[in-house]
Amino acid sequence: MTGTLYLVPTPIGNLGDISRRCAETLAAADFIAAEDTRVSLKLLNHLELKKPLVSYHEHNKKESGPRIVERLLAGECCALVTDAGCPAISDPGEDLVRLCAEAGVPVCALPGPCAAITALSVSALPTGRFAFEGFLPAQKKERRARLEGLKQEERTLIFYEAPHHLRGTLADLLAAFGPERPLSLCRELTKLHEEIRRSTLGEAAAYYETNEPRGEYVLVLGGAAPRQAEAVSPERAAELARALIAGGARTKDAVKQIAEQTGVAKNTLYALVVGN
C-alpha cells in the first residue's frame, strides 16, 4: 500500500505553537524530510521524539525528492517540515507535492503556523483580498520588473524579506509604489523580540536608514486605490440603452440598467433614448 506525505507546519518562532495533531503526525511518521535537519532536531527534542531525518531543500530537491517518493510508493509515510511555517508555501516542498501527485501518492496538509497569514492578520490593512508574493527576485532588474507589474494591484500584498536585503527592497518598493503607500513591517513574529511597525513606505525607508534591520521580516503592503471607471458620455449611454431595447428589453428597464452602469442620470438618458 502506498504511504502518505504529510505536510506538517512548524512554529515560526515559538515552539509552543506546535499543535497536538502535528506532534502526533511527526510521532507516527516513518521518517521526516527536513529543510535543515539540525533545526528540525531541536523541535524533535522539544517533543521528546526520535525519528529518522532526511534532508530535503532547494539545493538537493532534484535528487532527494525522487528518493522520498520511492519510499512513499514502498509504503512508508513521510512528514515534510520546513525550518519554520508551512511546507510548500514559498518553499521547495511544492516540487515534492507535485512529484507525489504525478506518482499517485496521497498528500495530507495539516493546518498550522504561517508567517504570511500571521502578519496579515495584525497588519491593520484589508485582509479580504490579498496576494502573496513571497521573496522577490534577487536580481535588481527582475525585482523591479516584478514590482512594476504590481503597481496597479488593488489587493493587499505580502512579501518576505531577510534583514540584509531589507533596505534595498524598501528602496525598490518606494520607487514603484510611492512614499504614501501604507506598509506594515512585521519582524520576528511570535519570537521574544516581535515587532509590528505600521507606517508608510516613505517612513519605513527613512527609519531603516539609521536603524539596523534585525531578524526576519514580513512586509504587508496596502493595495493600489481602485481605478475610477472611465466616464461615459450621455450620448454613448443612450447608444447602449438602445442596443438593449433592440435586443428586446423594455425602454424603462434598459434606461435603468445603463444609468446604474454609467452614472448618467435616468431622466437625461430617457429623454435622449425616447427623443431619438
C-alpha positions in Angstrom: 0.0 0.0 0.0 1.3 3.5 -0.9 2.3 5.7 2.0 1.2 9.3 2.6 3.2 12.5 2.5 2.1 14.7 5.4 2.8 18.5 5.2 3.4 19.4 8.8 3.6 23.2 9.7 6.2 24.0 12.3 6.4 27.0 14.7 7.7 30.3 13.2 9.4 31.2 16.4 7.6 29.9 19.5 7.9 26.1 19.9 4.7 26.2 22.0 2.8 26.8 18.8 3.2 23.2 17.6 -0.3 21.6 17.6 -1.1 18.3 19.1 -2.1 16.9 15.7 1.2 18.0 14.2 3.2 16.4 17.1 1.2 13.2 16.7 1.8 13.1 13.0 5.5 13.6 13.5 5.5 10.7 16.0 3.6 8.4 13.7 5.7 9.1 10.5 8.2 6.5 9.4 10.7 9.3 8.6 10.8 13.1 8.4 12.0 15.2 5.4 13.5 18.4 6.7 14.8 21.6 5.2 17.6 21.7 7.8 17.9 18.6 9.9 19.7 20.5 12.7 16.8 22.9 13.0 14.2 20.1 13.0 16.2 18.1 15.5 15.6 20.9 18.0 11.9 20.6 17.5 12.0 16.8 17.8 14.0 17.2 21.1 11.4 19.6 22.4 8.7 17.0 21.6 10.9 14.2 23.0 10.8 12.3 19.7 13.4 10.3 17.9 12.8 9.9 14.2 14.9 9.3 11.1 15.6 12.5 9.3 16.4 13.0 5.6 17.5 16.3 4.1 15.2 17.9 1.5 15.8 21.5 0.4 16.2 23.8 -2.6 19.7 22.6 -3.4 19.1 18.9 -3.2 15.5 18.5 -4.2 16.2 17.0 -7.6 18.0 14.1 -6.0 16.2 13.9 -2.7 12.6 14.3 -4.0 12.5 11.1 -6.1 14.2 9.1 -3.3 11.4 10.2 -0.9 8.7 9.3 -3.5 10.3 5.8 -3.9 10.0 5.3 -0.1 6.4 6.5 -0.2 5.5 4.2 -3.0 7.0 1.4 -1.0 4.5 2.1 1.8 6.4 4.4 4.2 4.8 7.6 5.5 6.8 10.8 5.5 6.3 14.1 7.4 7.7 17.1 5.4 8.7 20.0 7.6 10.5 23.3 6.9 12.6 25.3 9.3 9.5 27.4 10.1 6.0 27.6 8.8 4.0 25.7 6.2 5.8 23.3 3.8 5.3 24.0 0.1 4.5 27.8 0.7 7.4 29.8 -0.8 9.3 26.5 -0.3 10.7 23.7 -2.4 8.1 21.4 -0.8 5.8 22.4 -3.7 8.0 20.3 -6.0 7.8 17.3 -3.8 4.0 17.7 -3.7 3.9 17.8 -7.5 6.1 14.6 -7.7 3.7 12.8 -5.3 0.7 14.0 -7.3 2.2 12.6 -10.5 3.1 9.3 -8.8 -0.4 8.9 -7.2 0.9 9.3 -3.7 -1.6 10.8 -1.2 -0.7 14.2 0.3 -2.3 15.4 3.5 -1.8 19.0 4.6 -2.1 19.9 8.3 -3.1 23.4 9.4 -0.7 25.4 11.4 1.6 28.4 11.7 2.2 30.6 8.6 4.2 33.9 8.8 2.2 35.4 5.9 -1.2 34.9 7.5 0.0 35.9 10.9 1.4 39.2 9.6 -1.6 39.9 7.5 -3.9 39.5 10.5 -2.1 42.1 12.6 -1.3 44.5 9.8 -4.4 46.7 10.2 -4.6 46.6 6.4 -7.5 45.0 4.3 -7.5 41.2 4.7 -10.4 40.2 2.5 -8.4 40.0 -0.7 -4.6 39.7 -0.7 -1.7 38.4 -2.9 1.2 36.5 -1.5 4.5 37.4 -3.3 7.0 35.7 -1.0 10.6 36.6 -1.7 11.2 39.0 -4.6 13.8 38.0 -7.2 17.3 38.6 -6.1 18.4 40.3 -9.3 17.6 44.0 -9.3 16.3 44.1 -12.9 13.9 41.2 -12.3 12.8 42.5 -8.9 11.9 45.9 -10.4 10.1 44.3 -13.3 8.0 42.2 -10.8 7.1 45.4 -8.8 6.2 47.3 -12.0 3.7 44.6 -12.7 2.2 45.0 -9.3 1.8 48.8 -9.3 -2.0 48.7 -10.1 -2.7 45.6 -7.9 -5.6 46.6 -5.6 -5.2 43.6 -3.2 -3.0 43.8 -0.1 0.5 42.5 -1.0 2.6 40.2 1.2 6.4 39.9 0.9 9.1 38.0 2.8 12.5 39.6 3.3 15.8 38.9 5.1 17.4 41.7 7.2 20.4 42.1 4.9 18.1 42.8 1.9 15.5 44.9 3.6 16.9 48.4 2.8 17.3 47.6 -0.9 13.8 46.1 -1.0 12.3 49.1 0.7 14.1 51.4 -1.8 12.6 49.4 -4.7 9.1 49.4 -3.2 9.4 53.1 -2.6 10.3 53.7 -6.2 7.5 51.5 -7.5 4.6 52.5 -5.2 5.5 55.9 -3.8 6.1 57.2 -0.2 2.4 57.3 0.9 1.5 53.6 0.3 0.7 52.1 3.8 3.1 49.4 5.0 3.2 47.1 8.0 6.6 45.6 8.8 6.3 42.5 10.9 9.6 41.4 12.4 10.4 38.2 14.4 6.8 37.1 14.6 6.0 35.0 17.7 9.5 35.4 19.0 10.9 37.3 22.0 11.6 40.5 20.0 8.5 40.5 17.9 7.8 44.0 16.5 4.9 45.3 14.3 5.7 48.7 12.7 2.8 50.3 10.9 3.8 53.2 8.7 4.1 54.3 5.1 6.8 53.2 2.6 8.4 56.6 2.9 8.5 56.5 6.7 9.8 52.9 6.8 12.6 53.6 4.3 13.7 56.7 6.4 13.6 54.7 9.6 15.9 52.0 8.3 18.4 54.5 7.0 19.5 55.0 10.6 18.3 51.7 12.3 19.9 48.4 11.5 17.4 45.7 10.2 17.4 42.7 12.5 15.5 39.4 12.2 13.2 38.0 9.5 10.6 40.3 8.1 7.1 40.0 6.6 6.1 43.2 4.7 2.4 43.8 4.3 1.7 46.5 1.7 -1.6 48.2 1.1 -3.0 47.8 -2.4 -3.5 50.4 -5.0 -6.5 52.7 -4.9 -9.4 51.4 -7.1 -9.2 52.7 -10.6 -12.0 55.0 -11.5 -14.3 53.8 -14.2 -13.9 55.7 -17.5 -16.5 58.4 -17.8 -19.3 57.6 -20.3 -21.0 60.4 -22.2 -24.8 60.7 -22.2 -24.8 60.1 -25.9 -22.8 56.9 -25.5 -25.1 55.7 -22.7 -28.1 56.3 -25.0 -26.5 54.1 -27.6 -26.0 51.3 -25.0 -29.6 51.6 -23.9 -30.9 51.5 -27.5 -28.9 48.3 -28.0 -30.6 46.7 -25.1 -34.0 47.8 -26.4 -33.2 46.4 -29.8 -32.5 43.2 -28.1 -36.0 43.0 -26.6 -35.6 45.0 -23.3 -38.3 47.4 -22.2 -37.3 51.1 -22.5 -37.7 51.6 -18.8 -35.6 48.6 -17.9 -32.9 49.5 -20.4 -32.6 53.1 -19.2 -32.4 52.0 -15.5 -29.7 49.4 -16.2 -27.5 51.7 -18.3 -28.0 54.6 -15.9 -26.7 52.4 -13.0 -23.8 51.2 -15.0 -22.7 54.6 -16.3 -23.8 57.1 -13.7 -25.7 59.1 -16.3 -29.0 60.5 -14.8 -32.0 58.4 -15.7 -34.1 61.4 -16.8 -31.3 62.6 -19.1 -30.8 59.2 -20.5 -34.6 58.6 -21.0 -35.0 61.9 -22.9 -32.2 61.0 -25.2 -33.5 57.5 -25.9 -37.1 58.5 -26.5 -36.3 61.7 -28.4 -34.2 59.8 -30.9 
